[in-house]
Amino acid sequence: DLIETLQKVCLVFTIIGAIVWGLIGLFDFNLVASIFGEGSIIARIIYTIVGITGLINIGILFNHIED
């Protein structure tokens, strides 16, 4: 259904965000900033999308309660 598809798309973005944070933590390398430029509008949009998708994925924690 639509909600499940949305959560899967959001989960992909959240995983990408986790990989970016892993690169920052392990190698002090910001992939998004290196591709789009530090503080660029595109980088800010990407960070915002990843943040929003992380919040949407909170619903996954509660899926088992509704079933």
Number of C-alpha atoms within 10 A of each C-alpha: 5 7 9 10 10 13 18 15 13 21 18 14 20 21 14 13 20 13 13 16 16 14 14 13 11 8 9 10 14 16 15 18 15 10 10 14 14 13 10 12 11 15 18 16 11 16 15 12 16 21 16 14 22 19 13 15 18 11 12 14 8 10 9 8 7 5 5
